[in-house]
Amino acid sequence: MAWKKRRGRLQSLAEGLVKAGTLQFGTFTLADGSDSPYFVNLRGLPSYPGLFRLVVDSMAEVMEKLPRSDAYCSIPVSGLNIAAPLALEKGKPLLYTTQRKQGAGRVLEGEVRPGWKVAIIDDLVGSGKTVLSAAKAVEQEGGDVKHAAVVIDRLEGAREALSKEGITLHAMTDILELSDTLFAMGMMTEGDLKSITRTVGRG
C-alpha cells in the first residue's frame, strides 16, 4: 500500500505547489539565460505550513533510505529552509555554503570533521553544478560526499553529472512526474505537458 501513500502525497504536493504559485507554467527565462516552460520557486515554502510540512516529512522519508550520514550540508535559501528542520529532527549537524569566502578562504558555515560522511540537501537540481560546488566545499574541509537529496529533479542531466563524481542523487520527485500528476488531475494543459516533456534530459 506504500505506493498509494506516495501517490496521495504526490498529488497533494503537486496541487499545493500550483495553488501556492510556487510552480507555474508558461515561458520563463532562468538565471542562466535559458528558457523554460515552467518555473519553480520554493523560497516561500515556509509561508504555507501545510505544504511545508508535507515537503519536510516526505524529504525525511527520502533521507531515511540513504546510508548513514554524520552531517547534512545545504545551499541557502530554499535548500536551507528544508535542511534545517530535517537536521533538527534527525539530530544531525548542519552546514551550509556561503556566497563568499569566510575567514581563511572558507566557503562553508559550520564544522566538518575529517572523514565525516556528509549528505547534500537542496530544493531543486538542474545541471547539478550547485550540488557539485557544495560537495567540493565539504571535501576541501575533509568531509566525504557520496549522496545528495533534493525535492525536485528538473531532469536536466544532474543525475549523470553527479554520478561521474561518485555522488548518487536521490529525488523526492521530478518535474515529469509532477507534470504527469497535474495533467491527470486536470490542473495543467496537454500543451504545457508536451512542452515540459521536450525539456527532459537536456543538459
C-alpha atoms as an extended CHARMM CRD file, in Angstrom:
* protein
*
       203  EXT
         1         1  MET       CA              0.0000000000        0.0000000000        0.0000000000  PROA      1               0.0000000000
         2         2  ALA       CA              3.0680000000        2.2250000000        0.1320000000  PROA      2               0.0000000000
         3         3  TRP       CA              2.5320000000        3.2630000000       -3.4880000000  PROA      3               0.0000000000
         4         4  LYS       CA             -0.9520000000        4.5650000000       -2.6380000000  PROA      4               0.0000000000
         5         5  LYS       CA              0.5020000000        6.6760000000        0.1760000000  PROA      5               0.0000000000
         6         6  ARG       CA              3.1800000000        8.0330000000       -2.1470000000  PROA      6               0.0000000000
         7         7  ARG       CA              0.6560000000        8.7840000000       -4.8840000000  PROA      7               0.0000000000
         8         8  GLY       CA             -1.5410000000       10.6470000000       -2.4140000000  PROA      8               0.0000000000
         9         9  ARG       CA              1.4160000000       12.7080000000       -1.1970000000  PROA      9               0.0000000000
        10        10  LEU       CA              2.4950000000       13.4360000000       -4.7530000000  PROA      10              0.0000000000
        11        11  GLN       CA             -0.9810000000       14.6620000000       -5.6530000000  PROA      11              0.0000000000
        12        12  SER       CA             -1.0860000000       16.8680000000       -2.5470000000  PROA      12              0.0000000000
        13        13  LEU       CA              2.3790000000       18.2150000000       -3.3240000000  PROA      13              0.0000000000
        14        14  ALA       CA              1.6020000000       18.9530000000       -6.9670000000  PROA      14              0.0000000000
        15        15  GLU       CA             -1.7000000000       20.6420000000       -6.1500000000  PROA      15              0.0000000000
        16        16  GLY       CA             -0.1470000000       22.5860000000       -3.2750000000  PROA      16              0.0000000000
        17        17  LEU       CA              2.7360000000       23.8930000000       -5.3790000000  PROA      17              0.0000000000
        18        18  VAL       CA              0.3890000000       25.1530000000       -8.0830000000  PROA      18              0.0000000000
        19        19  LYS       CA             -2.1000000000       26.7480000000       -5.6860000000  PROA      19              0.0000000000
        20        20  ALA       CA              0.7120000000       28.4710000000       -3.7860000000  PROA      20              0.0000000000
        21        21  GLY       CA              2.1080000000       29.7960000000       -7.0620000000  PROA      21              0.0000000000
        22        22  THR       CA              5.4650000000       28.1200000000       -6.4290000000  PROA      22              0.0000000000
        23        23  LEU       CA              5.0990000000       26.0470000000       -9.6170000000  PROA      23              0.0000000000
        24        24  GLN       CA              3.9970000000       27.9590000000      -12.7120000000  PROA      24              0.0000000000
        25        25  PHE       CA              3.7260000000       27.1310000000      -16.3940000000  PROA      25              0.0000000000
        26        26  GLY       CA              4.3860000000       29.4280000000      -19.3410000000  PROA      26              0.0000000000
        27        27  THR       CA              7.5810000000       30.8680000000      -20.7920000000  PROA      27              0.0000000000
        28        28  PHE       CA             10.3100000000       31.8150000000      -18.3440000000  PROA      28              0.0000000000
        29        29  THR       CA             13.9460000000       32.8790000000      -18.6050000000  PROA      29              0.0000000000
        30        30  LEU       CA             16.0630000000       31.2060000000      -15.9420000000  PROA      30              0.0000000000
        31        31  ALA       CA             19.0680000000       32.6400000000      -14.1160000000  PROA      31              0.0000000000
        32        32  ASP       CA             21.4730000000       31.0080000000      -16.5790000000  PROA      32              0.0000000000
        33        33  GLY       CA             19.7030000000       32.6760000000      -19.5080000000  PROA      33              0.0000000000
        34        34  SER       CA             17.9730000000       29.5450000000      -20.7910000000  PROA      34              0.0000000000
        35        35  ASP       CA             14.2350000000       29.3910000000      -21.4990000000  PROA      35              0.0000000000
        36        36  SER       CA             11.9340000000       27.0780000000      -19.5910000000  PROA      36              0.0000000000
        37        37  PRO       CA              8.2300000000       26.1760000000      -19.9570000000  PROA      37              0.0000000000
        38        38  TYR       CA              7.8750000000       26.1550000000      -16.1850000000  PROA      38              0.0000000000
        39        39  PHE       CA              9.1920000000       27.9380000000      -13.1090000000  PROA      39              0.0000000000
        40        40  VAL       CA              9.6400000000       26.5350000000       -9.6170000000  PROA      40              0.0000000000
        41        41  ASN       CA             10.3750000000       28.7940000000       -6.6560000000  PROA      41              0.0000000000
        42        42  LEU       CA             10.4040000000       27.0800000000       -3.2670000000  PROA      42              0.0000000000
        43        43  ARG       CA             11.9030000000       30.0120000000       -1.3610000000  PROA      43              0.0000000000
        44        44  GLY       CA              8.4920000000       30.9730000000        0.0190000000  PROA      44              0.0000000000
        45        45  LEU       CA              7.5630000000       27.4250000000        1.0210000000  PROA      45              0.0000000000
        46        46  PRO       CA              7.6370000000       28.1680000000        4.8000000000  PROA      46              0.0000000000
        47        47  SER       CA              4.7710000000       30.6360000000        4.2530000000  PROA      47              0.0000000000
        48        48  TYR       CA              2.4890000000       27.6370000000        3.6260000000  PROA      48              0.0000000000
        49        49  PRO       CA              2.7600000000       25.4940000000        6.7900000000  PROA      49              0.0000000000
        50        50  GLY       CA              0.7450000000       22.5620000000        5.4660000000  PROA      50              0.0000000000
        51        51  LEU       CA              2.7030000000       22.3260000000        2.2320000000  PROA      51              0.0000000000
        52        52  PHE       CA              5.9620000000       22.9600000000        4.0910000000  PROA      52              0.0000000000
        53        53  ARG       CA              5.2290000000       20.1090000000        6.4910000000  PROA      53              0.0000000000
        54        54  LEU       CA              4.3760000000       17.8030000000        3.5970000000  PROA      54              0.0000000000
        55        55  VAL       CA              7.7090000000       18.5390000000        1.8930000000  PROA      55              0.0000000000
        56        56  VAL       CA              9.7690000000       18.1680000000        5.0820000000  PROA      56              0.0000000000
        57        57  ASP       CA              8.0410000000       14.9130000000        6.0560000000  PROA      57              0.0000000000
        58        58  SER       CA              8.4700000000       13.4900000000        2.5530000000  PROA      58              0.0000000000
        59        59  MET       CA             12.1310000000       14.5040000000        2.4490000000  PROA      59              0.0000000000
        60        60  ALA       CA             12.6260000000       12.8670000000        5.8560000000  PROA      60              0.0000000000
        61        61  GLU       CA             11.4960000000        9.6020000000        4.2870000000  PROA      61              0.0000000000
        62        62  VAL       CA             13.9600000000       10.1150000000        1.4370000000  PROA      62              0.0000000000
        63        63  MET       CA             16.7970000000       10.7000000000        3.9120000000  PROA      63              0.0000000000
        64        64  GLU       CA             15.9000000000        7.5250000000        5.8390000000  PROA      64              0.0000000000
        65        65  LYS       CA             16.6650000000        5.4720000000        2.7330000000  PROA      65              0.0000000000
        66        66  LEU       CA             20.1760000000        6.9010000000        2.3980000000  PROA      66              0.0000000000
        67        67  PRO       CA             23.2080000000        5.3390000000        4.0750000000  PROA      67              0.0000000000
        68        68  ARG       CA             24.0920000000        6.8850000000        7.4420000000  PROA      68              0.0000000000
        69        69  SER       CA             25.3040000000       10.4750000000        7.3280000000  PROA      69              0.0000000000
        70        70  ASP       CA             27.3230000000       12.2520000000       10.0140000000  PROA      70              0.0000000000
        71        71  ALA       CA             26.0680000000       15.6650000000        8.8940000000  PROA      71              0.0000000000
        72        72  TYR       CA             23.9760000000       17.4900000000        6.3090000000  PROA      72              0.0000000000
        73        73  CYS       CA             25.0740000000       20.3370000000        4.0740000000  PROA      73              0.0000000000
        74        74  SER       CA             22.7080000000       22.6660000000        2.2460000000  PROA      74              0.0000000000
        75        75  ILE       CA             22.5660000000       25.6960000000       -0.0180000000  PROA      75              0.0000000000
        76        76  PRO       CA             20.6950000000       28.8820000000        1.0100000000  PROA      76              0.0000000000
        77        77  VAL       CA             17.9790000000       29.9010000000        0.7680000000  PROA      77              0.0000000000
        78        78  SER       CA             15.4830000000       27.2860000000       -0.3750000000  PROA      78              0.0000000000
        79        79  GLY       CA             17.6130000000       24.2520000000        0.3700000000  PROA      79              0.0000000000
        80        80  LEU       CA             18.4580000000       25.5140000000        3.8380000000  PROA      80              0.0000000000
        81        81  ASN       CA             14.7710000000       26.0270000000        4.6250000000  PROA      81              0.0000000000
        82        82  ILE       CA             14.2810000000       22.2980000000        4.0730000000  PROA      82              0.0000000000
        83        83  ALA       CA             17.5640000000       21.0150000000        5.5030000000  PROA      83              0.0000000000
        84        84  ALA       CA             17.2840000000       22.8950000000        8.8140000000  PROA      84              0.0000000000
        85        85  PRO       CA             14.1480000000       21.1330000000       10.1210000000  PROA      85              0.0000000000
        86        86  LEU       CA             15.4820000000       17.8080000000        8.8170000000  PROA      86              0.0000000000
        87        87  ALA       CA             18.7850000000       18.2310000000       10.6400000000  PROA      87              0.0000000000
        88        88  LEU       CA             16.9840000000       19.2150000000       13.8330000000  PROA      88              0.0000000000
        89        89  GLU       CA             14.6150000000       16.2430000000       13.5970000000  PROA      89              0.0000000000
        90        90  LYS       CA             17.4080000000       13.7720000000       12.8490000000  PROA      90              0.0000000000
        91        91  GLY       CA             19.8620000000       15.2840000000       15.3140000000  PROA      91              0.0000000000
        92        92  LYS       CA             22.4470000000       15.9460000000       12.6040000000  PROA      92              0.0000000000
        93        93  PRO       CA             24.9990000000       18.7770000000       12.4500000000  PROA      93              0.0000000000
        94        94  LEU       CA             24.0860000000       21.1950000000        9.6620000000  PROA      94              0.0000000000
        95        95  LEU       CA             26.4800000000       23.0390000000        7.3730000000  PROA      95              0.0000000000
        96        96  TYR       CA             25.6850000000       25.4330000000        4.5930000000  PROA      96              0.0000000000
        97        97  THR       CA             27.5320000000       27.1240000000        1.7860000000  PROA      97              0.0000000000
        98        98  THR       CA             28.1130000000       30.8670000000        1.6340000000  PROA      98              0.0000000000
        99        99  GLN       CA             28.2500000000       33.1990000000       -1.3380000000  PROA      99              0.0000000000
       100       100  ARG       CA             31.6860000000       34.4560000000       -0.4370000000  PROA      100             0.0000000000
       101       101  LYS       CA             34.7310000000       33.0480000000        1.2480000000  PROA      101             0.0000000000
       102       102  GLN       CA             34.7850000000       33.2950000000        5.0020000000  PROA      102             0.0000000000
       103       103  GLY       CA             37.9270000000       33.7010000000        7.0900000000  PROA      103             0.0000000000
       104       104  ALA       CA             40.8510000000       31.7810000000        5.6500000000  PROA      104             0.0000000000
       105       105  GLY       CA             39.2470000000       31.0160000000        2.3140000000  PROA      105             0.0000000000
       106       106  ARG       CA             36.3220000000       29.0030000000        3.7140000000  PROA      106             0.0000000000
       107       107  VAL       CA             33.0320000000       28.7990000000        1.8110000000  PROA      107             0.0000000000
       108       108  LEU       CA             31.2000000000       26.8050000000        4.4640000000  PROA      108             0.0000000000
       109       109  GLU       CA             29.4890000000       27.7410000000        7.7000000000  PROA      109             0.0000000000
       110       110  GLY       CA             29.6820000000       25.0140000000       10.3190000000  PROA      110             0.0000000000
       111       111  GLU       CA             32.1340000000       22.3560000000       11.3960000000  PROA      111             0.0000000000
       112       112  VAL       CA             33.2260000000       19.4220000000        9.2460000000  PROA      112             0.0000000000
       113       113  ARG       CA             35.3140000000       16.7640000000       10.9350000000  PROA      113             0.0000000000
       114       114  PRO       CA             37.7780000000       14.7310000000        8.8530000000  PROA      114             0.0000000000
       115       115  GLY       CA             36.1560000000       11.6280000000        7.4050000000  PROA      115             0.0000000000
       116       116  TRP       CA             32.5920000000       12.7150000000        8.1170000000  PROA      116             0.0000000000
       117       117  LYS       CA             30.0510000000       11.3770000000        5.6440000000  PROA      117             0.0000000000
       118       118  VAL       CA             28.0240000000       14.4100000000        4.5640000000  PROA      118             0.0000000000
       119       119  ALA       CA             24.7890000000       14.3920000000        2.5320000000  PROA      119             0.0000000000
       120       120  ILE       CA             23.9300000000       17.4380000000        0.4210000000  PROA      120             0.0000000000
       121       121  ILE       CA             20.3160000000       18.6650000000        0.6290000000  PROA      121             0.0000000000
       122       122  ASP       CA             18.7660000000       21.1790000000       -1.7710000000  PROA      122             0.0000000000
       123       123  ASP       CA             15.3500000000       22.1050000000       -3.1100000000  PROA      123             0.0000000000
       124       124  LEU       CA             15.9510000000       21.7220000000       -6.8680000000  PROA      124             0.0000000000
       125       125  VAL       CA             18.6170000000       20.3070000000       -9.1200000000  PROA      125             0.0000000000
       126       126  GLY       CA             19.1420000000       21.0420000000      -12.8150000000  PROA      126             0.0000000000
       127       127  SER       CA             22.6270000000       20.5510000000      -14.1980000000  PROA      127             0.0000000000
       128       128  GLY       CA             23.9830000000       19.5880000000      -10.7870000000  PROA      128             0.0000000000
       129       129  LYS       CA             26.5910000000       22.3820000000      -10.6450000000  PROA      129             0.0000000000
       130       130  THR       CA             25.3330000000       23.8450000000       -7.3690000000  PROA      130             0.0000000000
       131       131  VAL       CA             25.3770000000       20.4690000000       -5.6340000000  PROA      131             0.0000000000
       132       132  LEU       CA             28.8330000000       19.7000000000       -7.0050000000  PROA      132             0.0000000000
       133       133  SER       CA             30.0980000000       23.0480000000       -5.7580000000  PROA      133             0.0000000000
       134       134  ALA       CA             28.7580000000       22.3280000000       -2.2710000000  PROA      134             0.0000000000
       135       135  ALA       CA             30.2680000000       18.8380000000       -2.3330000000  PROA      135             0.0000000000
       136       136  LYS       CA             33.6540000000       20.2740000000       -3.3000000000  PROA      136             0.0000000000
       137       137  ALA       CA             33.4920000000       22.7520000000       -0.4180000000  PROA      137             0.0000000000
       138       138  VAL       CA             32.7300000000       19.9340000000        2.0250000000  PROA      138             0.0000000000
       139       139  GLU       CA             35.5180000000       17.7510000000        0.6630000000  PROA      139             0.0000000000
       140       140  GLN       CA             38.0100000000       20.5960000000        0.9420000000  PROA      140             0.0000000000
       141       141  GLU       CA             37.2190000000       20.6340000000        4.6600000000  PROA      141             0.0000000000
       142       142  GLY       CA             37.8750000000       16.8960000000        4.9580000000  PROA      142             0.0000000000
       143       143  GLY       CA             34.3220000000       15.5800000000        4.5700000000  PROA      143             0.0000000000
       144       144  ASP       CA             33.1610000000       12.8130000000        2.2410000000  PROA      144             0.0000000000
       145       145  VAL       CA             30.1270000000       13.3450000000       -0.0240000000  PROA      145             0.0000000000
       146       146  LYS       CA             28.5410000000       10.3420000000       -1.7130000000  PROA      146             0.0000000000
       147       147  HSD       CA             24.8450000000       11.2630000000       -1.6470000000  PROA      147             0.0000000000
       148       148  ALA       CA             22.6420000000       14.2730000000       -2.4460000000  PROA      148             0.0000000000
       149       149  ALA       CA             18.9000000000       14.6420000000       -1.8940000000  PROA      149             0.0000000000
       150       150  VAL       CA             16.5250000000       17.1570000000       -3.4910000000  PROA      150             0.0000000000
       151       151  VAL       CA             12.8050000000       17.8360000000       -3.5630000000  PROA      151             0.0000000000
       152       152  ILE       CA             12.5410000000       18.1810000000       -7.3570000000  PROA      152             0.0000000000
       153       153  ASP       CA             14.8730000000       16.9610000000      -10.0970000000  PROA      153             0.0000000000
       154       154  ARG       CA             14.4730000000       19.1080000000      -13.2310000000  PROA      154             0.0000000000
       155       155  LEU       CA             15.8420000000       16.1520000000      -15.2740000000  PROA      155             0.0000000000
       156       156  GLU       CA             18.4860000000       18.2670000000      -16.9740000000  PROA      156             0.0000000000
       157       157  GLY       CA             21.4730000000       15.9840000000      -16.5370000000  PROA      157             0.0000000000
       158       158  ALA       CA             22.2850000000       16.3390000000      -12.8400000000  PROA      158             0.0000000000
       159       159  ARG       CA             22.0000000000       12.6410000000      -12.0310000000  PROA      159             0.0000000000
       160       160  GLU       CA             24.5630000000       11.7600000000      -14.6740000000  PROA      160             0.0000000000
       161       161  ALA       CA             26.8870000000       14.6530000000      -13.8100000000  PROA      161             0.0000000000
       162       162  LEU       CA             26.8500000000       13.7880000000      -10.1100000000  PROA      162             0.0000000000
       163       163  SER       CA             27.3370000000       10.0980000000      -10.7910000000  PROA      163             0.0000000000
       164       164  LYS       CA             30.5560000000       10.8670000000      -12.6670000000  PROA      164             0.0000000000
       165       165  GLU       CA             31.8490000000       12.4560000000       -9.4620000000  PROA      165             0.0000000000
       166       166  GLY       CA             30.8060000000        9.4980000000       -7.3270000000  PROA      166             0.0000000000
       167       167  ILE       CA             27.6540000000       11.1260000000       -5.9280000000  PROA      167             0.0000000000
       168       168  THR       CA             24.2520000000        9.4160000000       -6.0320000000  PROA      168             0.0000000000
       169       169  LEU       CA             21.2270000000       11.6840000000       -6.4720000000  PROA      169             0.0000000000
       170       170  HSD       CA             18.0270000000       10.9580000000       -4.5600000000  PROA      170             0.0000000000
       171       171  ALA       CA             14.9630000000       12.9910000000       -5.5710000000  PROA      171             0.0000000000
       172       172  MET       CA             11.6220000000       13.1730000000       -3.8060000000  PROA      172             0.0000000000
       173       173  THR       CA             10.0900000000       13.6220000000       -7.2680000000  PROA      173             0.0000000000
       174       174  ASP       CA             10.9070000000       15.1020000000      -10.6600000000  PROA      174             0.0000000000
       175       175  ILE       CA              9.3000000000       17.6250000000      -12.9760000000  PROA      175             0.0000000000
       176       176  LEU       CA              7.9310000000       14.9920000000      -15.3410000000  PROA      176             0.0000000000
       177       177  GLU       CA              6.2750000000       13.0280000000      -12.5350000000  PROA      177             0.0000000000
       178       178  LEU       CA              4.7960000000       16.2480000000      -11.1460000000  PROA      178             0.0000000000
       179       179  SER       CA              3.5450000000       17.2590000000      -14.5870000000  PROA      179             0.0000000000
       180       180  ASP       CA              2.0020000000       13.8520000000      -15.2920000000  PROA      180             0.0000000000
       181       181  THR       CA              0.2560000000       14.0150000000      -11.9220000000  PROA      181             0.0000000000
       182       182  LEU       CA             -1.1090000000       17.5040000000      -12.5410000000  PROA      182             0.0000000000
       183       183  PHE       CA             -2.2980000000       16.5710000000      -16.0270000000  PROA      183             0.0000000000
       184       184  ALA       CA             -4.1210000000       13.5210000000      -14.6500000000  PROA      184             0.0000000000
       185       185  MET       CA             -5.7450000000       15.7990000000      -12.0710000000  PROA      185             0.0000000000
       186       186  GLY       CA             -6.8520000000       18.2480000000      -14.7810000000  PROA      186             0.0000000000
       187       187  MET       CA             -4.6210000000       21.0000000000      -13.4100000000  PROA      187             0.0000000000
       188       188  MET       CA             -2.4410000000       21.5770000000      -16.4680000000  PROA      188             0.0000000000
       189       189  THR       CA             -2.9600000000       21.5390000000      -20.2140000000  PROA      189             0.0000000000
       190       190  GLU       CA             -1.7280000000       18.9310000000      -22.6550000000  PROA      190             0.0000000000
       191       191  GLY       CA              0.2750000000       21.6560000000      -24.3900000000  PROA      191             0.0000000000
       192       192  ASP       CA              2.1410000000       22.5300000000      -21.1820000000  PROA      192             0.0000000000
       193       193  LEU       CA              2.7880000000       18.8430000000      -20.5410000000  PROA      193             0.0000000000
       194       194  LYS       CA              4.2720000000       18.3570000000      -24.0140000000  PROA      194             0.0000000000
       195       195  SER       CA              6.4530000000       21.4570000000      -23.6090000000  PROA      195             0.0000000000
       196       196  ILE       CA              7.8800000000       20.1160000000      -20.3590000000  PROA      196             0.0000000000
       197       197  THR       CA              8.3870000000       16.6430000000      -21.7910000000  PROA      197             0.0000000000
       198       198  ARG       CA             10.5280000000       18.1470000000      -24.5470000000  PROA      198             0.0000000000
       199       199  THR       CA             12.8820000000       19.7010000000      -21.9670000000  PROA      199             0.0000000000
       200       200  VAL       CA             13.5400000000       16.4560000000      -20.1100000000  PROA      200             0.0000000000
       201       201  GLY       CA             17.0770000000       15.2120000000      -20.4500000000  PROA      201             0.0000000000
       202       202  ARG       CA             18.5810000000       18.3160000000      -21.9490000000  PROA      202             0.0000000000
       203       203  GLY       CA             21.9260000000       19.1870000000      -20.4050000000  PROA      203             0.0000000000
